Amino acid sequence: MIKTNTIIQHDVTKDFPLPDGCIDVVITSPPYWGLRDYGVDGQIGLESHPQEYIDKLVGVAREIKRVLKKSGSFYLNLGDTYFGGGGSSGHTEETKNLGRKTSSYNPTAGHTLKLSRTNWMQPKQLMLIPVRVAIALQDDGWVLRNDIIWHKPNPMPSSVKDRLNNTFEHVFHFVKSRKYYYDLDAIREPHKSELHSPGNKNRVPLTHHFDEPDRVWGSSNGKNPGDIYRNKPVKTVKGMRQAPEPNEPNAFHIAGKNPGDVIVPSSWGVDKNQEYHGDGKHNPKGQSPSDLKKSIVESYKNNPKGCNPGDFWDITTQPFTSYSRDLEHFAVFPKELIVKPLKASCPSGGVVLDPFCGRGTVGRVAKELGLNYVLFDISKDYCELARLYVNGQKRKLIKNQGRLET
């Protein structure tokens, strides 16, 4: 047994103070490389070389794998970095302007050897840090099940003029075993209504900002369109045939559809691990693979519990200014980003771990869902902030005076 619903000040580059196989879900967002100095000795994210950062996260993930149950899941949220960002990074004076000089990291020696430029690290380069971390974790034995795209409808405005604004981050879903707990029904979404149909003149665009419909970013030429493109309905051109809607008359060819280039074996749809992956569907004797596929697709299409939400999530970012200015956390999890993973991957009464808890949003959501939590953070102040936030206390921590004020 472990002590749950607790917040521990701990450096996660060292062994976790937890026994093997005690955690159901790990969901976390470590500091991004080179972006922010939290003023704590030993924090991750200030490494002079990105490979050192990647290696540290792989080491942390090994401890996560040790404490995670065989049926558990690990969700990792990471944002990317541009090389040579300059003054906004958290690096020291020697390394903050990484576009002019870079460090060569020796993972064996574990320290910086020399400064030299590489093709990977050059000014204006998008580093692809999240992808590199994900591949490193795959190489270390993790199984990657999803690369969820967290799209931000309200991204931070950017003054950059030679590229698109960054509007998304990655949420990687890893597991340690091919058999794992997952309840898709718990996160199904309502089927799309006619309100969103391209044929409806009064339809509501999926990108419409209900909360900020008239928001202006300050440029008379409009805002940066960002790096997420959505397909729009094709305009009708005289003489050109458009693809019909599925419910329109004569929508399908009388002789049936093109069978495509995928051959479905007779065992298609059989799921031997029903307790982990839903109800499963068994092939009725004598039924053709094409009919079987059609019946299964139709059964899921008309599932009364809703549709699979997919791996592209529109979630608005949330500021955090409820406590003292000294303890504002500038990189916070939106609660909605945590709800789906916990509902899908954590059984009733399960235990959730966040090794980089910050203000404690994972603990707060876990508590609201009736789950147990264990939170780590290297900062004593953030641990205290998390205690206040998780418990919903309307008090402010006065950092310099070391006391609580109502």
C-alpha positions as CSV (number, residue, x, y, z in Angstrom):
1,M,0.0,0.0,0.0
2,I,1.1,3.5,-0.7
3,K,0.1,6.8,0.8
4,T,-2.2,8.5,-1.7
5,N,-3.6,12.0,-2.1
6,T,-0.3,13.4,-1.2
7,I,2.1,16.0,-2.6
8,I,5.9,15.4,-2.3
9,Q,8.8,17.6,-3.0
10,H,11.1,15.4,-5.0
11,D,13.7,15.6,-7.7
12,V,12.5,13.1,-10.3
13,T,15.9,12.5,-11.8
14,K,16.4,10.4,-8.6
15,D,14.5,7.2,-7.7
16,F,10.8,7.7,-7.0
17,P,9.8,7.2,-3.4
18,L,7.2,4.6,-4.5
19,P,7.0,0.8,-4.8
20,D,6.9,-1.1,-8.0
21,G,3.6,-1.4,-9.9
22,C,1.5,0.9,-7.7
23,I,0.3,3.6,-10.2
24,D,-2.6,3.2,-12.7
25,V,-2.0,6.4,-14.8
26,V,0.9,8.8,-15.2
27,I,0.0,12.1,-16.8
28,T,2.5,15.0,-16.9
29,S,4.0,17.9,-18.7
30,P,7.7,18.5,-17.9
31,P,9.3,21.9,-18.5
32,Y,10.0,22.3,-22.2
33,W,13.6,22.6,-23.2
34,G,15.2,26.0,-23.1
35,L,12.0,28.0,-22.5
36,R,11.7,28.9,-18.9
37,D,13.8,29.1,-15.7
38,Y,11.7,28.3,-12.7
39,G,14.5,29.4,-10.4
40,V,15.0,25.9,-8.9
41,D,18.4,24.2,-8.8
42,G,18.4,21.0,-10.7
43,Q,15.3,21.7,-12.7
44,I,14.8,19.9,-16.1
45,G,14.7,22.1,-19.2
46,L,17.9,24.2,-18.7
47,E,20.3,21.7,-20.3
48,S,22.9,23.2,-22.6
49,H,22.2,20.5,-25.2
50,P,18.8,19.1,-26.2
51,Q,20.1,15.5,-26.2
52,E,20.9,15.9,-22.6
53,Y,17.3,17.0,-22.0
54,I,16.0,14.0,-24.0
55,D,18.2,11.6,-22.0
56,K,17.0,12.9,-18.7
57,L,13.4,12.4,-19.7
58,V,14.1,8.9,-20.8
59,G,15.6,8.3,-17.3
60,V,12.5,9.7,-15.6
61,A,10.4,7.5,-17.9
62,R,12.2,4.4,-16.6
63,E,11.2,5.2,-13.1
64,I,7.6,5.8,-14.4
65,K,7.7,2.4,-16.0
66,R,8.8,0.8,-12.7
67,V,6.0,2.3,-10.6
68,L,3.3,1.9,-13.3
69,K,1.1,-1.1,-13.3
70,K,1.2,-3.6,-16.2
71,S,-2.2,-2.4,-17.2
72,G,-1.3,1.3,-16.8
73,S,-0.9,4.2,-19.2
74,F,1.6,7.1,-19.4
75,Y,0.5,10.4,-21.0
76,L,3.3,12.9,-21.9
77,N,2.5,16.5,-23.0
78,L,5.4,18.3,-24.7
79,G,5.7,21.5,-26.7
80,D,8.4,22.3,-29.2
81,T,11.3,24.8,-29.3
82,Y,12.9,26.9,-31.9
83,F,16.7,26.9,-31.8
84,G,18.4,30.2,-31.1
85,G,15.4,31.8,-29.5
86,G,17.6,34.1,-27.4
87,G,16.6,36.1,-24.4
88,S,13.3,34.4,-23.7
89,S,14.9,31.0,-23.0
90,G,15.9,29.9,-19.5
91,H,19.5,29.2,-20.3
92,T,22.5,30.8,-18.6
93,E,24.4,33.7,-20.3
94,E,26.7,31.1,-21.8
95,T,24.0,29.1,-23.5
96,K,20.9,31.2,-23.9
97,N,21.7,32.4,-27.4
98,L,22.0,28.9,-28.8
99,G,22.0,30.1,-32.4
100,R,25.5,31.4,-32.1
101,K,27.2,28.6,-30.2
102,T,26.0,25.2,-29.2
103,S,27.1,22.5,-26.8
104,S,28.2,19.0,-27.7
105,Y,26.8,16.6,-25.2
106,N,28.5,13.3,-24.4
107,P,25.9,11.0,-22.8
108,T,28.5,8.7,-21.5
109,A,30.4,11.4,-19.7
110,G,27.2,13.1,-18.7
111,H,28.5,16.6,-19.2
112,T,29.2,19.3,-21.8
113,L,32.4,18.7,-23.7
114,K,32.7,21.6,-26.1
115,L,30.9,24.2,-28.0
116,S,30.3,23.6,-31.7
117,R,27.6,24.1,-34.4
118,T,25.7,21.1,-35.9
119,N,23.3,20.9,-38.7
120,W,20.6,19.9,-36.3
121,M,21.1,22.9,-34.1
122,Q,21.1,26.1,-36.2
123,P,19.2,29.3,-35.9
124,K,15.5,29.2,-36.7
125,Q,15.4,25.4,-36.6
126,L,12.3,23.8,-35.2
127,M,13.8,21.3,-33.0
128,L,11.1,18.6,-33.0
129,I,11.9,17.9,-29.4
130,P,8.6,16.1,-28.7
131,V,9.0,13.7,-31.6
132,R,12.7,13.0,-30.6
133,V,11.6,12.3,-27.0
134,A,8.8,10.0,-28.3
135,I,11.2,8.0,-30.5
136,A,13.7,7.8,-27.7
137,L,11.0,6.3,-25.4
138,Q,10.0,3.8,-28.1
139,D,13.7,2.8,-28.4
140,D,13.7,2.3,-24.6
141,G,10.8,-0.2,-24.7
142,W,7.6,1.9,-24.5
143,V,4.7,1.3,-26.8
144,L,3.2,4.4,-28.3
145,R,-0.5,4.1,-28.8
146,N,-1.5,7.7,-29.8
147,D,0.1,11.0,-30.7
148,I,-2.8,13.2,-29.7
149,I,-2.7,16.8,-31.1
150,W,-3.8,19.4,-28.6
151,H,-5.0,22.3,-30.8
152,K,-5.3,25.6,-29.0
153,P,-8.1,27.8,-30.5
154,N,-6.6,30.8,-28.5
155,P,-2.8,30.5,-29.0
156,M,-0.4,33.1,-27.8
157,P,-0.2,35.9,-30.4
158,S,3.1,36.0,-32.2
159,S,4.9,38.8,-34.0
160,V,6.9,36.4,-36.2
161,K,6.5,37.2,-40.0
162,D,8.4,34.4,-41.7
163,R,6.5,31.3,-40.5
164,L,3.1,30.3,-39.1
165,N,2.2,30.7,-35.5
166,N,2.4,27.5,-33.4
167,T,-1.0,26.4,-32.3
168,F,-0.7,22.8,-31.1
169,E,1.2,20.6,-28.8
170,H,1.7,16.8,-28.5
171,V,0.1,14.5,-25.9
172,F,1.7,11.1,-26.3
173,H,-0.1,8.0,-24.9
174,F,2.4,5.3,-24.0
175,V,1.8,1.8,-22.4
176,K,4.3,-0.7,-21.1
177,S,2.2,-3.8,-22.0
178,R,0.2,-4.8,-25.0
179,K,-2.7,-5.5,-22.6
180,Y,-3.8,-2.4,-20.8
181,Y,-6.9,-0.8,-19.3
182,Y,-8.8,1.4,-21.6
183,D,-12.5,2.5,-21.5
184,L,-13.3,4.1,-24.8
185,D,-17.0,4.3,-23.9
186,A,-16.2,6.7,-21.0
187,I,-15.0,9.4,-23.4
188,R,-17.2,8.9,-26.5
189,E,-18.6,12.1,-27.9
190,P,-22.0,12.8,-29.4
191,H,-22.4,12.1,-33.1
192,K,-22.2,15.2,-35.2
193,S,-25.5,16.8,-35.7
194,E,-26.9,18.6,-38.8
195,L,-25.8,21.8,-37.2
196,H,-22.3,21.1,-38.4
197,S,-23.2,19.7,-41.8
198,P,-21.6,21.5,-44.8
199,G,-25.0,21.4,-46.5
200,N,-26.6,23.5,-43.7
201,K,-26.5,27.2,-44.5
202,N,-26.8,28.0,-40.8
203,R,-24.1,25.6,-39.8
204,V,-21.7,26.5,-37.0
205,P,-18.0,26.2,-38.0
206,L,-16.1,23.8,-35.8
207,T,-13.5,26.6,-35.3
208,H,-16.0,29.2,-34.1
209,H,-15.0,30.7,-30.8
210,F,-18.2,30.8,-28.7
211,D,-16.3,32.4,-25.8
212,E,-14.5,35.0,-27.8
213,P,-16.3,35.6,-31.1
214,D,-15.0,39.1,-31.6
215,R,-11.4,38.7,-30.4
216,V,-8.9,40.8,-32.2
217,W,-5.2,40.1,-31.9
218,G,-4.1,43.7,-32.7
219,S,-3.1,43.6,-36.3
220,S,-5.1,45.4,-39.0
221,N,-4.1,42.6,-41.4
222,G,-5.5,39.9,-39.2
223,K,-3.9,37.2,-37.1
224,N,-1.3,34.6,-38.1
225,P,-3.4,31.7,-39.4
226,G,-1.4,29.2,-37.4
227,D,-0.1,25.7,-38.4
228,I,-3.4,23.8,-38.3
229,Y,-5.3,23.8,-41.6
230,R,-8.9,22.7,-41.8
231,N,-10.5,21.6,-45.1
232,K,-13.4,23.7,-46.2
233,P,-16.4,22.6,-48.4
234,V,-15.4,22.8,-52.1
235,K,-17.3,25.4,-54.1
236,T,-19.6,24.0,-56.7
237,V,-18.2,24.5,-60.3
238,K,-20.5,24.2,-63.3
239,G,-20.0,20.8,-64.9
240,M,-18.1,19.3,-61.9
241,R,-19.7,16.5,-59.8
242,Q,-19.2,16.8,-56.1
243,A,-19.1,13.9,-53.7
244,P,-22.7,13.5,-52.3
245,E,-23.5,13.4,-48.6
246,P,-24.1,9.8,-47.4
247,N,-27.8,10.4,-46.7
248,E,-28.5,11.9,-50.2
249,P,-30.5,10.0,-52.8
250,N,-28.3,8.0,-55.2
251,A,-25.3,8.7,-53.0
252,F,-23.8,5.3,-53.7
253,H,-23.1,3.5,-57.0
254,I,-25.8,0.9,-57.8
255,A,-23.1,-1.8,-58.2
256,G,-21.6,-1.0,-54.8
257,K,-18.4,0.8,-53.8
258,N,-14.8,0.2,-55.0
259,P,-13.5,-2.6,-52.7
260,G,-10.2,-0.7,-52.2
261,D,-6.8,-2.3,-51.8
262,V,-7.2,-3.8,-48.3
263,I,-8.1,-7.4,-48.0
264,V,-9.9,-8.3,-44.7
265,P,-9.1,-11.7,-43.4
266,S,-11.8,-14.0,-42.0
267,S,-10.7,-13.2,-38.4
268,W,-11.1,-9.4,-38.8
269,G,-12.7,-7.9,-35.8
270,V,-11.9,-10.7,-33.3
271,D,-10.5,-9.3,-30.1
272,K,-9.1,-11.8,-27.7
273,N,-8.5,-9.1,-25.0
274,Q,-12.0,-8.0,-24.5
275,E,-11.5,-7.0,-20.9
276,Y,-9.0,-4.4,-22.0
277,H,-10.3,-3.2,-25.3
278,G,-14.1,-3.1,-25.2
279,D,-16.8,-5.6,-26.2
280,G,-15.0,-7.2,-29.3
281,K,-16.8,-8.6,-32.3
282,H,-16.6,-12.3,-33.4
283,N,-16.9,-13.4,-37.0
284,P,-20.3,-15.3,-37.5
285,K,-19.6,-18.6,-39.3
286,G,-20.1,-18.3,-43.0
287,Q,-20.3,-14.5,-43.1
288,S,-18.1,-12.9,-45.8
289,P,-15.3,-10.5,-44.7
290,S,-16.8,-7.6,-46.5
291,D,-20.2,-8.1,-44.9
292,L,-18.5,-8.5,-41.5
293,K,-16.6,-5.3,-41.9
294,K,-19.7,-3.4,-43.0
295,S,-21.7,-4.7,-40.0
296,I,-19.0,-3.8,-37.6
297,V,-18.5,-0.3,-39.0
298,E,-22.2,0.3,-38.9
299,S,-22.5,-0.9,-35.3
300,Y,-19.8,1.5,-34.2
301,K,-21.1,4.3,-36.4
302,N,-24.5,4.1,-34.7
303,N,-23.1,3.4,-31.2
304,P,-25.7,5.1,-28.9
305,K,-22.9,6.0,-26.5
306,G,-21.3,8.3,-29.2
307,C,-18.3,8.2,-31.5
308,N,-14.6,7.8,-30.9
309,P,-13.3,11.3,-30.1
310,G,-10.2,10.9,-32.2
311,D,-6.7,12.2,-31.6
312,F,-7.3,15.9,-32.5
313,W,-8.5,17.9,-29.5
314,D,-9.6,21.5,-29.5
315,I,-8.9,22.8,-26.0
316,T,-8.6,26.4,-25.0
317,T,-5.6,27.3,-22.9
318,Q,-6.3,28.6,-19.4
319,P,-4.4,31.3,-17.4
320,F,-3.7,30.9,-13.7
321,T,-3.8,34.1,-11.7
322,S,-5.8,33.0,-8.6
323,Y,-3.0,33.1,-6.1
324,S,-0.1,35.5,-5.3
325,R,2.0,36.9,-8.1
326,D,5.1,35.3,-6.6
327,L,3.6,31.9,-7.2
328,E,1.9,32.1,-10.5
329,H,2.6,29.1,-12.7
330,F,3.0,30.2,-16.3
331,A,2.6,26.8,-18.0
332,V,-0.6,25.2,-16.7
333,F,-2.6,22.2,-17.8
334,P,-6.1,22.9,-19.0
335,K,-8.4,20.7,-16.9
336,E,-10.1,19.4,-20.0
337,L,-6.8,18.0,-21.3
338,I,-6.6,15.8,-18.2
339,V,-10.2,14.6,-18.0
340,K,-10.3,12.4,-21.1
341,P,-7.0,10.5,-20.4
342,L,-8.1,9.8,-16.8
343,K,-11.6,8.7,-17.7
344,A,-10.3,6.4,-20.4
345,S,-7.2,5.0,-18.7
346,C,-7.8,5.0,-14.9
347,P,-10.2,2.4,-13.3
348,S,-12.5,3.4,-10.5
349,G,-10.5,4.2,-7.3
350,G,-7.2,4.1,-9.2
351,V,-4.1,6.1,-8.5
352,V,-2.7,8.9,-10.7
353,L,0.8,10.2,-10.7
354,D,2.1,13.6,-12.0
355,P,5.9,13.8,-11.4
356,F,6.0,17.5,-12.6
357,C,2.8,18.7,-10.8
358,G,3.3,22.5,-11.0
359,R,0.1,24.0,-9.6
360,G,-1.4,20.6,-9.2
361,T,-4.1,20.5,-11.9
362,V,-3.8,16.7,-12.3
363,G,-4.4,16.2,-8.6
364,R,-7.4,18.6,-8.7
365,V,-9.0,16.7,-11.7
366,A,-8.3,13.3,-10.1
367,K,-10.0,14.4,-6.9
368,E,-13.0,15.7,-8.8
369,L,-13.3,12.3,-10.6
370,G,-13.1,10.4,-7.4
371,L,-9.6,9.1,-8.1
372,N,-6.5,9.1,-5.9
373,Y,-3.3,11.0,-6.7
374,V,0.4,11.4,-5.9
375,L,2.1,14.6,-7.0
376,F,5.8,15.4,-7.2
377,D,7.5,18.7,-7.8
378,I,11.1,19.8,-7.3
379,S,10.0,23.2,-6.0
380,K,8.8,23.5,-2.4
381,D,6.8,26.6,-3.3
382,Y,4.9,24.8,-6.1
383,C,4.2,21.9,-3.8
384,E,2.6,24.4,-1.4
385,L,0.7,26.0,-4.3
386,A,-0.5,22.6,-5.4
387,R,-1.8,21.8,-1.9
388,L,-3.9,25.0,-1.9
389,Y,-5.2,24.5,-5.5
390,V,-6.1,20.7,-5.1
391,N,-8.0,21.4,-1.9
392,G,-9.7,24.5,-3.4
393,Q,-8.5,26.8,-0.6
394,K,-9.1,30.5,-1.3
395,R,-5.9,31.7,0.2
396,K,-2.7,33.1,-1.1
397,L,0.8,32.1,-0.2
398,I,3.0,35.1,0.6
399,K,6.3,33.7,-0.6
400,N,8.7,36.2,0.9
401,Q,7.0,36.0,4.3
402,G,6.4,32.3,4.4
403,R,2.8,32.5,5.6
404,L,-0.7,32.0,4.3
405,E,-3.1,34.9,4.0
406,T,-6.9,34.7,3.7
